[in-house]
Each structure stands twice: as structure tokens, then as C-alpha cells.
Amino acid sequence: MEKVHEPEWFIKARNVIYYILSVIEVILAFRLIFKLLGANPRNGFVSFLYTLTSVFVAPFNGIFAPFVTEGAATAFVVEPSTIIAMIVYAILARGIISLIKLNLSGKENKGEQH
């Protein structure tokens, strides 16, 4: 099967989408780890991270209840909404790239070059 030449704009767009996805995934991973390990939410960095990531997790809150285990000094939280958000954003990024690629291959099959 012949490899379709990908235009430079597509490669750049794909790289930007994956970069944005990577940033979102990393901050959500930090949120997940901090919640799991019972990080102090009054710490400046932890508070900032929770505030920043709450925007990305909000659409998925309430799907499943978080699991909370009370420790001697901290609460350990398994937050399914964060895990779901990470999965959905990865699928969404991949879907956007596939949609652009599908549109690109359709144009090349018609002989259009942009």
C-alpha cells in the first residue's frame, strides 16, 4: 500500500493536538496521583493544580462516586472522573486527527492539492 504524503500543515496540526493532549494528560495524571496519595489540598501548588484541572474533570463529575479512604493524617481518594477525563480526551484528540486525515485523503483522491 502506498504511503500518502502528509502535508506540512497536517503534521504541524497533529503535533499541536498531541502536544495539547500531552499537557492535559500530564496535569490530570498529577491530579490523580495527588488525590491517590492524599496530598494536602491547602498546599499552594496542589490547590493550583486542583483548580486548573477542575475545568477538565467537571464534565465527568458524578458519573461514578469517588472512593475515599480515611488515613491517620490524610484522605486517599480514587477519583474515577479524572480517569474517565484522561481516556475521553485521548480518544477525542485521536478522533480529531483521524477526521482531519480522512478529509485530507478525500481531497487527495479527488486530485485536489492545498
N, C-alpha and C positions, 0 to 999 in steps of 0.2 A: 504494500500500500504506500502510495506516495505521500510524503510529509508535506502538509500545507504550510507554505511560508507565512509566518505570522508577522504582520506589520509592526513597526516600532511602536506606534501608538497603543496597540493592543498589549504588547509586552510591558510597556510603562503602566498602562491601566491595571493590568493584572498584578504587577508588582506593588502598586499603590494599594489596591484592595487587600492583598495579602499582608502588607505592612500594617494597615489599619486593623485588620483582623488579629494580627500578632500582638499589637499593643493592647487591644481589648482582652484577648485571651490571657495575657500576662497579668494585667491588673485584676482580672477575675480570678485567676489562679492564686494570686496573693490574698485576695479576699477569702477564698475558700480555705487556704492554709491558715490564715489568721483566725478565722472562725473555728476551724477544727482544733487549733492549739489553744484556744481561749485567750487570744491577745486582748490586752487592756483597751477597751474602746475609748477611754479617756486620753490615751496617748495621742499626741498631735498627728503623727504620721498615720496611725491606724484610723483615727477619726476622719482624716482627709481621704484616705483610701475608701472607707466605707461610704462616705458622702459621694465621692466620684463614681464609684461603681453602682450605687443605688439606682442611678438612671438606667443602667444596662440590665439590672436584675428586676426592676419594678414590673415589667410586663409579665413576669413569670412567678411573682409572689402569689402565694395562695393556691398554687396547683397542688403542692404537697406541703404538709406541715414540717417545719424544721424539727430535727431531733436534738434535744438538749439534754446534756448530762452534766449535772452539778458536781464540780470537784471541790476540794477543800478551799481553794482560793479563787478559782475561775470556773466559768461555764464553758463546756466544749459543745460546739454547735455544728451539726451537719445540715447544711443549707441546700436542699435539692434545687431551689430556684437558681442558684449560681451554676450548678452543674448543667441544668437544662439550658440556661442562657449561653453557656460556653458551646454546647452542642448546636443550638439553633443558629448562633452567629457563624459558626464554622460552615454549617450547611448553607446558610444564606450567602456567604461570601463565595462559596464554590458554585452555587446556583447562578449568581450574578455573572461570574466569569464564564460559566458554560453558556449562558444566554448570549453574552457578547460574542463568544466564539461561534455559536450557532448562527448568529446574524452575520458574522464575518464570512463563514463558509458559504452561506447562502448567496452573499454578494459575489464571492469569487466564482461560484458555479454559474452565475449569470453573466460573468465576464466583466463585472464592474470592478474597477480598481480605484481606491481612495487613498 
